[in-house]
Structures are given as structure tokens and as C-alpha cells.
Amino acid sequence: MLLKYFYDEKLAQASYMVGCQASNEALIVDPSREITSYLKAAEENGMTITGSIETHIHADFVSGGRELAARTGAVLYVSDEGDQEWKYQNLDELPHKKVVDGEKIFVGNLTLEIIHTPGHTPESISILLTDGGAGADEPLGIFTGDFVFVGDIGRPDLLEKAAKKEGTAESGAEEMFHSLQKFKTLPDFLQVWPGHGAGSACGKSLGSVPSSTAGYEKRYNWALQFEDKGAFKKELIEGQPEPPVYFAEMKKVNKVGPNFFDELKEPARVNLPEILQQVKKSSQVIDVRSQNDFAAGHIEGTINIPFNKSFTNWAGWLVDYSSPLYVICDEKDLEDIRKALHSIGIDTLEGYAAQEEVQLAEHTESFAAIDADRAFPLVQENKVHVLDVRNLSEWQDGHIEGAQHIMLGELPERIKEIPVDKPVLMQCGSGLRSAIGASILQKNGVKHVMNLNGGFAAWEKEVNQMITK
């Protein structure tokens, strides 16, 4: 048997190739939209990809199952569980099969058995893998998707918060409790292969370890320690992070089907005058340079989302999916930027400008980065308005007295709530998110902004030093 692990750090998303080396057939579990890595791995291992399977209609990335089916003829297996509203659509032109609880899929000598494990979403399934080639009559492991993670479980509130389905958080938590009772009956030796790792917004405390065992999770996963359903539901729902707004878009895209890659056009290279024209037309222009480079000088009307591990998440929060998009970047990063945008369904990238074009601009704007020791007296003397853009849970754990809280992803819609009678001091946990926030404020006409270097961590350190003096 062959088992390969693929991981997208920007999405904290895992997918898997499982293959039978006797028949040279392979199946992909929860493929991402960019399927090149699977095709390459199949070729390197002498495998033919005959199928792919999705554990649920994903909310945080575009699935590559349809792309695989269209380009290779691999059968797309999808869940037929859950209510009618969460059934896959537009599959008739593709090789596909809808599966339900107890059904089995055969890949050479391998058997994949479907278990309906609702809670994260109504249609969610997990997949037990048995290696018949080794003569095994018990499963080796389970692909859990967004059901059980290492140290956590899938959140039940996404349909309610992101897709605005009232009451689904409560019913999802109820279903999750019962699904976990199924999990508790699994043998302790069973390997657990989840769909996400630390950094995903699909849970609230995911571990960084890529896999686990059923026995370990039964012993140490917080969610598997509850016997009282009411207490479990309360703990599961409370404290979940804000779901990115693009999650609702992803649910729709994966339900009805994304564009195929051969339908997408290449972004055009544009120069400074064209970028300035796009800004004037109110097109979206994202400068992906580092926060320091952007703060030192940028084209007025652009926003900053640095191209790092958090790029995909914040692009999903801040990009309007229905409007043309342009980026300012290092040309060598363009293809990776495109892939990151495509991974969350942003297919509107019209053009790009090389980052050197910024240096040619006659007029640029900037904002200052200020250390905590300089910011402290300004805050104490009420000379600045402090804007905290961290998540709500971070804010509740502690914040600067007198600060205003608006989570970064909600900032574009809440600009009018920010007082402009004094400079705005932007603050987050470390200074990265607040720099993005500073760019959003400047784009929207709030020009007198500063960014707190080191964020709240640096602030607490400075306050503690002041106390001990």
C-alpha cells in the first residue's frame, strides 16, 4: 500500500494519496484545487489516479475533485448524506458516485468504508481504510476530514456564522456529540488522518502534529472527555474564532462546482500608469510586499496583504470576489500568488505590476511604525485612538485600556465607526495584522495612522517594565 501526505501551509489543509501497489491504482482524499502535485506523485510512483473523494462540502478551500475528474477521468466520490440543501450539484457531466454510510469503495486490494459523521456539516463523512493486500481484516486508519483533528474537532457553527443558516450551530453540536460516540468505539490502534492542522479556522485549538491515533485522541482530545451532552455543546460552540467571510462563498463554489483551470485567463503585465488608472476606477489593487516596505512607501489607494503564510486567509477576508483584482508583487512570486488566490476561488486576477513600479510613482504615501515605549505616553495622554484588530477571543483575554475593537476582517465594513479627531494607533498581537489594517484605513481616507511594533505582546512588556520601575 502507498500513502502520501500533501499539506498546504497557507490553508493549513491536508490531502492524501492512497494507492494499491498491486493494481497501481490510487485515490486522492480531499484534493486541493491545484492538482499538479497529485499527478506528479502518481507518475513518480507508477500509479493511475482512478478516483478522489471529498469528506464534505468544504468551506475553506476550493476542492480539486472536479478538476481531477475532468482531466483524468477519475471517479469523484461525494457524500449523499445530509439534507437536500447540502447536496452536490452539476455533476452529471463528470464521472462520479454519491456514497452513504456503510458503503465501500475498492481501490485494488484496498477497501475504503464510509462512515457518516455529521456535526461540522450535515453531509460530513469519514473514511476507514483497510489494507487487504496485507491480509488485514481490520482497518489501518481513518480519514476524518473536518470531524476529528489532532487535539480538537470540527466546529459546528460555520453554516450559521458564514452561510447565515440560523440554528445550525446548535443542531450541528448535537450531531457532533453523537458522531463522537461512534469515534469512541473505534480501536485504539487506528491511525487518524485529519483534514487540517494548526492555523485552520475550522476548529479552535488544532494541533500541529499531522496525524494521531484513535486511542490518543480518546485519551487527550478535550472534546472526547465529555459525557454530558449539554456541557459538551456549550464548550464546543463558545470561543470559536470568527469564520472568514469567504467561507460562505467556498460552500457555494464547492456545491455547484468551480471554474476549470482551462477556463481561466492569464493576468496581464501592467505598468504604473495602468495601476494608477485601476486605483482611480476603484479596482482592487493589493500590494503583497512586506509590511515594512509597504509602510515606507506605497501607491495611494492600494492595500497591503504580505505574501506569507497568512496571505490566503486575509485575501479571503478582504477581496471582493465579484470585482477585478490587480496585484503588485515580485514577478517570481506571481504563479504562487495565483495558485493561492485560485485555492479559495478568487478567479478575477486581471493583471499584475512588478513591485519596482512603486519606486517610479511621483506620489506615494506611508505610515509610521512606532515602538511600545514611544506609544505608551501617547496612549496615556489620550493623544491617539487605539484600534485593536485581533480576534474577539484575544481581545477578551486582555487589551489596552480605552482601545476600540474591530476584528481585521470586519474593518472595511466598519470604517465609519472609527473616530478621526486624532491619529489612530493600530494594534494586533504582533504588528502584522495591524499593518494590514493601517493600509485599509488609508485606502478609505483615514490617513493619520501609526502601527504598534510588536503589538500587544510588546505593549504588555512595556507596561510591566513601567510598573517595576
C-alpha positions in Angstrom: 0.0 0.0 0.0 1.1 3.6 -0.7 0.1 6.5 1.5 1.3 10.0 0.6 0.6 13.2 2.6 0.2 16.6 1.0 -0.1 19.8 3.0 -0.8 23.4 2.0 0.6 25.7 4.7 -1.3 28.7 3.6 -4.6 26.9 4.1 -3.4 24.5 6.9 -5.1 21.9 4.7 -4.1 18.2 4.3 -4.9 15.8 1.5 -3.8 12.3 0.9 -3.0 9.8 -1.9 -3.8 6.2 -1.0 -2.8 3.6 -3.6 -2.6 -0.2 -4.2 0.8 -1.1 -5.4 -0.5 -4.4 -6.8 -3.0 -2.8 -9.2 -1.2 0.5 -9.5 -4.4 2.4 -8.7 -4.7 5.4 -6.4 -7.4 7.6 -4.9 -7.0 11.2 -3.6 -8.7 12.2 -0.3 -9.9 15.8 -0.1 -7.8 17.1 -3.1 -7.0 20.8 -3.3 -7.8 22.8 -6.4 -4.2 22.7 -7.7 -3.9 19.0 -8.8 -0.4 19.1 -10.3 1.2 17.6 -7.2 -1.1 14.6 -7.3 -0.4 14.0 -11.0 3.3 14.2 -10.4 3.2 11.9 -7.4 1.2 9.4 -9.3 3.6 9.4 -12.2 6.6 9.1 -9.9 5.1 6.0 -8.2 3.7 4.3 -11.3 0.1 4.9 -10.2 -3.0 5.8 -12.1 -5.4 8.1 -10.2 -8.8 6.3 -10.6 -10.8 8.3 -8.0 -11.0 11.1 -5.5 -13.3 11.5 -2.5 -14.4 14.5 -0.5 -15.3 14.3 3.1 -17.7 17.2 2.9 -18.6 20.3 1.0 -15.5 22.4 2.0 -15.9 26.0 3.3 -12.2 27.0 3.4 -10.8 26.0 0.0 -11.8 25.0 -3.5 -11.8 21.3 -3.9 -9.9 19.7 -6.8 -12.1 16.7 -7.2 -14.0 18.0 -10.2 -10.7 19.1 -11.9 -9.3 15.6 -11.4 -12.4 14.1 -12.8 -12.4 16.3 -15.9 -8.7 16.0 -16.6 -8.1 12.3 -15.8 -11.5 10.6 -15.8 -11.1 9.7 -12.1 -14.4 9.0 -10.4 -15.4 11.7 -8.0 -16.9 10.2 -4.8 -19.1 12.6 -2.8 -21.4 12.3 0.2 -25.1 11.8 -0.4 -25.8 12.2 3.3 -27.4 15.3 5.0 -30.4 17.3 4.0 -31.3 18.3 0.5 -29.8 21.8 0.8 -26.3 20.4 1.1 -26.3 18.0 -1.9 -23.6 18.4 -4.6 -24.9 19.8 -7.9 -23.8 19.8 -11.5 -22.0 16.5 -11.5 -23.8 14.9 -14.5 -21.0 15.7 -17.0 -18.3 14.1 -14.8 -17.6 10.5 -13.7 -19.0 10.5 -10.1 -20.7 8.4 -7.5 -22.6 9.5 -4.4 -21.9 7.5 -1.3 -23.6 6.9 2.0 -22.9 5.4 5.4 -21.7 1.8 5.3 -20.8 1.9 1.6 -17.5 0.6 0.4 -15.1 1.8 -2.3 -12.4 -0.6 -3.6 -9.0 0.5 -4.9 -7.2 -2.6 -6.0 -6.8 -4.6 -2.7 -7.7 -1.6 -0.6 -11.2 -1.0 1.0 -12.5 2.4 1.9 -15.6 2.3 4.1 -17.8 5.3 4.5 -19.0 6.4 8.0 -21.5 9.3 8.3 -20.0 11.7 10.9 -22.2 14.8 10.8 -21.6 17.8 13.1 -19.1 20.0 11.3 -21.6 19.9 8.4 -24.7 17.7 7.9 -23.2 15.7 5.0 -19.7 15.1 6.5 -18.3 11.6 6.2 -15.1 9.9 7.4 -13.4 7.0 5.6 -12.0 3.8 7.1 -9.1 2.3 5.2 -8.3 -1.4 5.3 -5.3 -2.9 3.5 -6.5 -6.1 2.0 -3.1 -6.6 0.3 -1.6 -7.1 3.7 -4.2 -9.7 4.5 -5.8 -7.3 7.1 -9.4 -7.8 8.2 -9.4 -4.7 10.4 -8.9 -1.0 9.3 -5.5 0.6 9.5 -6.7 4.2 9.8 -9.4 6.7 9.3 -9.5 9.9 7.1 -11.5 12.2 9.3 -11.7 15.3 7.2 -13.1 18.1 9.5 -14.5 15.7 12.0 -11.7 14.8 14.4 -8.4 16.8 14.3 -5.3 16.3 16.4 -6.4 17.7 19.8 -9.6 19.2 18.5 -12.8 18.6 16.5 -14.6 20.4 13.7 -16.6 23.5 14.6 -20.4 23.2 14.1 -21.1 26.9 13.7 -19.9 27.7 10.2 -23.2 27.3 8.5 -24.8 29.7 11.0 -22.0 32.3 11.0 -20.7 32.1 7.5 -23.7 30.9 5.5 -26.3 32.5 7.8 -28.3 29.3 8.5 -29.9 30.1 11.8 -30.0 27.4 14.4 -27.4 25.2 12.7 -24.7 25.7 15.3 -26.9 24.1 18.0 -28.1 21.2 15.8 -24.5 20.7 14.5 -23.2 20.5 18.0 -25.9 17.9 18.8 -24.9 15.8 15.8 -21.2 16.1 16.6 -21.8 14.7 20.1 -23.4 11.6 18.6 -20.7 11.3 15.9 -18.1 11.3 18.6 -19.8 8.4 20.3 -19.1 6.4 17.1 -15.5 7.5 17.2 -15.1 6.2 20.7 -15.9 2.7 19.6 -13.0 2.6 17.1 -10.0 0.5 18.1 -7.2 2.5 19.8 -4.6 1.4 17.3 -6.4 3.1 14.4 -4.4 5.9 12.8 -6.2 9.2 12.5 -5.5 11.3 9.3 -7.3 14.7 9.6 -8.1 17.3 7.0 -6.4 20.3 8.8 -3.6 21.3 11.1 -2.8 24.3 13.3 -3.9 27.6 11.8 -7.1 26.4 10.2 -10.3 28.3 11.2 -12.3 25.0 11.0 -11.6 24.4 14.7 -10.4 26.5 17.7 -7.3 24.6 19.0 -6.0 22.3 16.3 -2.6 20.6 16.9 0.4 20.9 14.7 1.1 17.2 14.6 0.0 15.8 11.2 -1.6 12.6 12.5 -2.6 10.8 15.6 -4.4 7.6 16.8 -7.9 7.0 17.9 -6.6 5.9 21.3 -4.5 9.0 21.8 -7.4 11.3 20.9 -9.8 9.4 23.1 -7.5 10.0 26.0 -6.3 13.6 25.4 -8.6 15.3 22.9 -10.7 17.8 25.0 -13.9 17.0 23.0 -13.7 13.3 23.8 -13.7 13.8 27.5 -17.4 14.9 27.8 -20.2 12.5 28.9 -22.7 15.3 29.4 -24.2 16.4 26.1 -25.3 19.9 27.3 -21.9 20.7 28.7 -20.2 19.5 25.5 -22.4 21.6 23.3 -21.7 24.7 25.3 -18.0 24.2 25.3 -17.9 23.4 21.6 -19.8 26.5 20.4 -18.2 29.0 22.8 -14.9 30.6 21.8 -14.8 29.6 18.2 -12.8 32.1 16.1 -14.5 34.4 13.6 -15.0 32.5 10.3 -13.6 34.2 7.3 -16.3 35.8 5.1 -15.1 33.8 2.1 -16.3 30.6 3.8 -19.8 31.2 2.6 -18.5 31.7 -1.0 -16.5 28.5 -0.8 -19.6 26.5 0.3 -21.4 27.7 -2.8 -18.5 27.2 -5.1 -17.9 23.6 -4.0 -21.5 22.8 -4.0 -22.2 23.9 -7.6 -18.7 23.5 -9.0 -15.7 25.9 -9.6 -14.4 27.1 -12.9 -11.9 24.6 -14.5 -8.4 25.9 -14.9 -8.6 25.9 -18.7 -11.4 28.5 -18.4 -9.2 31.0 -16.6 -7.2 33.7 -18.4 -3.6 34.7 -17.7 -3.2 38.0 -15.8 -1.7 40.8 -17.9 1.5 42.6 -17.0 0.7 46.3 -16.5 2.8 49.4 -15.8 2.5 52.2 -13.3 0.0 54.4 -15.3 -2.3 51.4 -15.7 -2.2 50.6 -12.0 -2.9 54.3 -11.1 -5.8 54.1 -13.6 -7.2 51.0 -11.9 -6.9 52.7 -8.5 -8.8 55.7 -9.8 -11.5 53.3 -11.2 -11.8 51.8 -7.7 -10.5 48.4 -8.8 -8.9 46.3 -6.1 -5.1 46.6 -6.0 -3.2 44.5 -3.5 0.4 45.2 -2.8 2.0 42.0 -1.5 5.3 43.4 -0.4 6.4 43.1 3.3 4.7 45.3 5.8 7.8 47.4 6.3 8.3 48.0 2.6 4.7 49.0 2.2 4.7 51.2 5.3 7.7 53.1 4.0 6.0 54.0 0.7 3.1 52.8 -1.3 0.7 53.9 -4.1 -2.3 55.6 -2.6 -5.4 53.5 -2.7 -3.7 50.1 -2.5 -3.9 47.8 0.4 -1.2 45.6 1.8 -1.6 41.8 2.2 2.0 40.5 2.5 2.6 37.3 0.6 3.3 35.0 3.5 1.6 32.0 5.2 -1.4 34.2 6.1 -1.9 35.7 2.7 -4.6 33.3 1.6 -6.7 33.8 4.7 -6.6 37.6 4.6 -7.2 37.7 0.8 -10.3 35.6 1.5 -11.4 38.1 4.1 -10.7 41.3 2.2 -11.0 40.6 -1.5 -14.4 41.3 -3.3 -14.9 38.1 -5.3 -17.1 39.9 -7.9 -14.6 42.7 -8.8 -11.4 42.8 -10.9 -8.2 42.3 -9.0 -4.7 43.5 -9.6 -1.5 42.8 -7.5 1.8 44.5 -7.1 4.4 41.8 -6.5 7.8 40.3 -7.2 7.4 38.7 -10.6 8.9 35.4 -9.3 6.0 35.1 -6.9 3.2 35.6 -9.4 2.5 32.0 -10.1 2.4 31.1 -6.4 0.1 34.1 -5.8 -2.2 33.0 -8.5 -2.4 29.5 -7.0 -3.1 30.9 -3.6 -5.9 33.0 -4.9 -7.3 30.2 -7.0 -7.3 27.9 -4.0 -10.0 30.0 -2.4 -11.9 30.7 -5.6 -10.6 34.1 -6.4 -10.5 33.9 -10.2 -10.7 37.6 -11.0 -7.0 38.4 -11.2 -6.8 40.7 -14.2 -3.3 41.9 -14.0 -0.1 42.5 -12.1 2.6 45.1 -11.8 6.2 44.4 -10.8 7.0 45.9 -7.3 9.6 48.1 -8.9 6.8 50.2 -10.4 6.1 51.6 -6.9 9.5 53.3 -6.9 8.5 55.1 -10.2 5.4 56.7 -8.6 5.6 60.5 -8.3 3.4 60.5 -5.2 3.3 57.8 -2.6 2.1 57.7 1.0 3.4 56.0 4.1 2.7 55.4 7.8 4.9 55.2 10.8 5.7 52.1 12.8 6.1 53.0 16.5 7.6 51.1 19.4 5.7 50.5 22.6 7.9 52.8 24.7 7.0 55.7 22.4 3.4 54.7 22.1 2.9 54.4 25.8 2.9 58.1 26.7 0.7 58.9 23.7 -1.9 56.5 24.9 -1.6 57.6 28.5 -2.1 61.3 27.4 -5.0 60.4 25.1 -3.2 61.7 22.1 -4.1 58.7 19.9 -7.1 56.5 19.3 -6.1 52.8 19.8 -7.7 50.4 17.4 -7.3 46.7 18.2 -7.8 44.4 15.2 -7.3 41.0 16.9 -9.8 38.2 17.1 -12.5 38.6 19.8 -11.0 35.8 22.0 -7.7 37.6 22.0 -9.4 40.9 22.9 -11.3 39.2 25.8 -8.0 37.7 27.2 -6.6 41.3 27.6 -6.4 44.6 25.8 -5.2 48.1 26.1 -7.5 50.2 28.3 -9.6 52.5 26.2 -8.9 50.7 22.9 -11.6 50.1 20.3 -12.0 46.6 19.0 -12.8 45.8 15.4 -11.6 42.4 14.1 -9.4 42.9 11.0 -11.6 41.0 8.6 -14.6 43.3 9.6 -12.7 46.5 9.2 -13.6 47.5 5.7 -17.3 47.5 6.6 -16.9 49.4 9.8 -14.6 52.3 8.9 -17.2 54.9 9.8 -17.1 53.7 13.4 -13.5 54.9 13.9 -13.0 58.4 15.4 -10.8 60.6 13.2 -10.2 63.5 15.6 -6.8 62.2 16.5 -4.2 59.8 14.9 -5.2 56.1 15.0 -2.7 53.7 16.6 -3.2 50.3 15.0 -2.5 47.3 17.2 -2.8 43.5 17.0 -0.8 40.6 18.6 2.5 41.2 16.9 2.1 44.1 14.4 1.4 42.1 11.3 -2.4 42.2 11.1 -2.5 45.8 12.3 -0.2 46.8 9.4 -2.8 45.4 7.0 -5.4 47.3 8.9 -3.4 50.5 8.6 -3.4 50.1 4.8 -7.2 49.6 4.8 -7.7 52.8 6.8 -5.5 54.8 4.5 -7.3 53.4 1.4 -10.5 54.6 2.9 -9.4 58.1 3.7 -8.2 57.7 7.3 -4.7 58.9 6.6 -3.2 59.7 10.1 -2.4 56.1 11.2 0.5 54.5 13.1 1.3 50.8 13.6 2.4 49.5 17.0 5.6 47.4 16.5 5.4 44.1 18.3 1.7 44.5 19.0 0.0 43.7 22.3 2.9 41.5 23.4 5.3 44.4 23.2 2.8 46.6 24.9 2.4 44.3 27.9 6.2 44.0 28.2 6.5 47.8 28.3 3.7 48.2 30.8 5.3 45.6 33.1 8.6 47.5 32.8 6.9 50.7 33.8 5.3 49.1 36.8 8.6 47.7 38.1 10.5 51.0 37.8 
